[in-house]
Amino acid sequence: MDKQKSMIANYERLVALHNVMTESEKKALAEWERNHVDGSSKYGTSDWPGWTAIAARHAH
């Protein structure tokens, strides 16, 4: 898979995961973004550590 298709697939996965997030998880993501996503490109929304647990739950 080329890099562009891989990036699109990753964004599609995040959208799917966002659709199954609890309100608490959405708040935690928003808080993490306020503290880490600052435009420096060091971190982006896709770097949030909480995605792993949501992906695991969604896989079942």
C-alpha positions, 0 to 999 in steps of 0.5 A, a space after each residue: 500500500 502506498 503512503 497516501 493510501 496508508 494515511 487515508 486508511 489510518 484517518 478512516 480508522 480514527 473516524 470509525 473509532 471516534 464514532 464508538 467513543 464514549 463521552 468520557 473518552 471524547 472529553 479525555 481526547 479533547 483535554 489531551 489535544 489541548 495539552 499536546 497538539 500545539 501546531 508544532 507537528 510534534 503531536 497530532 490527534 492520532 498520537 493520543 494514547 487512548 486510541 489503543 484501548 478503543 481499538 481493542 474494544 472495537 475489535 471485539 
